Amino acid sequence: MEGIDPKVLQKLKEKVQRELSQRERETLEYWLTEIQRVYQKQHRTLEELKSDLRTYIDKMKNRLEILKTKGY
């Protein structure tokens, strides 16, 4: 990356790293909340628990597929 001031480049790298960390934090907080909901729910049977877990697995798979398809 010739022609770019090293200080500017360093600031850009730090900004990108902060944004990536923030997005990762938000993602983890979201899924933690979703898993806690399943955990706190009073499942009467193992099948009910499995059904709730399957719902979240499917949501995650769908989101991953969208990201792969769009190339993000």
N, C-alpha and C positions, 0 to 999 in steps of 0.2 A: 504494500500500500504506500507507494512512493507519493510524495507531494502532500501528504496529510501530516499536520503538526502532531508530534507524538503526544503532546498534552491533550489535544482534542481527541485523538484516537483512544487514549486511556479513559477519558471522560465518557466517550461513547460506549466503550467496553463495560465500564462500571454501570452506566445507565441500563444497558441491555441485561446485565447480570441482575440488577435490582428488579427489573420488570419480570424476568424469568422466575426469580425467587418469589415475587409477589403472586404471580399466577399459579405457581406450584403450591404455595401456601393456601391460596383460595380453593384450589382443586381439592387438596387434602382435607381442608375444613369441611367442604361440601360433602365429600364421601364419608367422612367420619360421622357427620350428623346423620346421614342416611343410614349408616350401619348401626348407629346408636338407636335409631328409631326401631329398627328390626329387633335389636337386642332387648329393648325395653318392652316391646310388645308381648303380651301374654299369649303365647302360642299354646293351643290345647294339644296339638299333635306335632309330630316331627314333619308330617306332610305340609302343615301350615307354614312352618319355619322354612322348609325347603322351597315352598311356593314364593314366599317373600324374597328369599335369597335369589331365586331364579329371576324374579322381576328385576332386581338390581344388576344381576349379571347380564341380562339382556339389554338393559339400559346402557351399561358400560360398553358392551360389544357394539351396539348400534352407534354410539358416539365415536368409538374408535374407527369404525368403518367409514363414517362420515369424514373424519379427519384424514384418513388414508386416501379416500376418494378425491377430496378437494386439495390434498397435498399440503396441508398445514403442518 
